[in-house]
């Protein structure tokens, strides 16, 4: 497999952006290489945000290309939908962000995929860290329209029934 995960802050001249867990793709095998997350339940109508940080070797080799974050209903390349793409050569000697927002067509279990194409060359590793999927609250479609009402006028000290909807 061309994707390796690490649980130390540094290994083989590669290091985590934050914490002590990160992954690398290696260029020793030509082709497109994939990493898949565990399943995540996602609901239709919600806008999600996906992001990750990546860097390549300091020698600025250009043998990695088309780094992408996608989602799909299985841990296979078939039927993946792109979330964010760094098209063409992927070169960054320091950690750089790749991110975008997305929605899913139906509610269900989805898998996040990170993939990249590589050929053997001077950049041996593409390191990536902090893969994140979240529901951003600053997106208008994710903000609930909360409505609270009561059926009658309430006197001081009397019981009150409130009805809430929209969230």
C-alpha positions in Angstrom: 0.0 0.0 0.0 1.3 3.4 -0.8 -0.4 5.1 2.2 1.2 4.8 5.6 -0.1 6.2 8.9 2.1 7.3 11.8 1.5 7.7 15.5 4.7 9.7 16.4 5.4 13.3 15.9 8.2 12.6 13.4 9.5 9.7 11.4 11.9 9.4 8.4 12.2 13.2 8.0 8.4 13.7 7.9 6.5 15.3 10.7 2.9 15.9 11.8 1.4 19.4 11.4 -0.2 19.1 14.8 -0.2 16.4 17.4 1.4 13.1 16.7 -0.7 11.4 14.0 -0.3 11.9 10.3 -0.1 9.9 7.0 2.0 9.8 4.0 1.7 8.7 0.4 4.9 7.3 -1.1 5.9 7.7 -4.8 7.7 4.4 -5.1 4.7 2.8 -6.8 3.2 4.6 -9.8 -0.6 5.1 -9.9 -3.4 6.6 -7.9 -3.3 5.8 -4.2 -6.3 6.0 -1.8 -6.9 6.4 1.9 -10.5 5.9 3.2 -12.0 7.1 6.5 -14.3 5.1 8.7 -18.0 5.6 7.9 -19.6 8.9 8.8 -23.4 9.4 8.9 -24.3 12.5 6.9 -27.7 14.1 6.3 -29.0 15.5 3.0 -29.7 19.2 3.2 -26.7 19.9 5.5 -23.6 21.7 4.2 -20.4 20.0 5.4 -16.8 21.2 5.3 -13.9 18.9 4.6 -10.3 20.0 5.0 -6.8 18.6 5.3 -3.2 19.9 5.3 -0.4 18.5 3.0 3.3 19.0 2.2 5.8 17.3 -0.1 9.5 16.8 0.4 11.7 19.9 0.6 13.4 19.1 -2.8 10.2 20.4 -4.6 9.9 17.3 -6.8 6.8 17.3 -9.1 6.0 13.6 -9.2 2.8 13.9 -7.1 -0.3 15.2 -8.9 -4.1 15.7 -8.4 -4.5 15.5 -4.7 -8.2 15.2 -3.9 -10.6 14.9 -1.1 -13.8 13.0 -2.1 -16.8 11.2 -0.6 -18.5 8.0 -1.5 -20.8 5.2 -0.2 -18.1 2.6 -0.1 -14.3 2.3 0.5 -13.6 2.0 -3.2 -12.8 4.5 -6.0 -16.1 3.7 -7.8 -18.6 6.5 -7.5 -16.5 9.0 -5.6 -17.7 12.6 -5.6 -15.0 15.3 -5.5 -15.0 17.8 -2.6 -11.7 19.5 -3.2 -8.9 19.1 -5.7 -5.4 20.4 -6.1 -5.1 19.8 -9.8 -1.8 19.3 -11.5 1.5 19.0 -9.7 1.3 18.9 -5.9 4.3 20.7 -4.5 4.6 22.4 -1.1 7.6 22.4 1.1 5.4 23.6 4.0 2.0 22.5 5.1 -0.7 23.9 2.8 -4.5 23.6 3.2 -6.9 21.9 0.8 -10.6 22.4 1.7 -14.1 23.0 0.4 -17.8 22.6 1.4 -20.2 19.9 0.1 -23.6 18.4 0.5 -24.6 14.7 0.1 -27.6 13.8 -2.1 -29.3 11.4 0.4 -28.9 10.8 4.1 -26.7 7.8 4.9 -23.2 6.4 5.7 -20.4 8.0 3.7 -16.6 7.5 3.5 -14.1 10.3 3.0 -11.3 9.4 0.5 -8.0 11.2 0.1 -6.2 10.3 -3.1 -3.2 11.3 -5.1 -1.4 10.2 -8.3 2.3 9.6 -8.2 5.3 8.4 -10.2 8.7 7.5 -8.9 10.8 10.7 -8.6 12.6 13.1 -6.4 9.7 13.7 -4.0 9.5 10.4 -2.2 6.6 11.4 0.1 3.5 13.5 0.3 2.6 14.0 4.0 -0.9 15.0 5.0 -2.4 15.7 8.4 -5.6 17.0 10.1 -8.2 15.5 7.9 -11.4 17.1 9.2 -15.1 16.9 8.3 -17.5 19.2 10.2 -20.8 21.0 10.0 -19.8 24.7 9.9 -22.3 26.9 11.8 -21.4 30.0 9.7 -23.1 28.6 6.6 -26.6 30.0 6.2 -28.2 26.7 5.3 -26.9 25.1 8.5 -28.5 27.8 10.8 -31.8 26.7 12.2 -34.8 29.0 12.1 -35.9 28.6 15.7 -39.4 29.6 16.6 -40.7 29.7 20.2 -44.3 30.4 21.1 -46.8 30.1 23.9 -50.6 29.5 23.6 -51.7 32.2 26.0 -50.8 35.2 28.2 -48.9 34.1 31.3 -49.3 35.7 34.7 -46.4 36.1 37.1 -45.8 32.8 39.1 -48.0 30.7 36.7 -46.9 27.6 34.8 -45.8 28.2 31.2 -45.7 25.8 28.3 -43.5 26.8 25.4 -43.5 25.2 21.9 -40.2 25.2 20.0 -39.7 24.2 16.3 -37.3 24.7 13.5 -34.1 23.1 15.0 
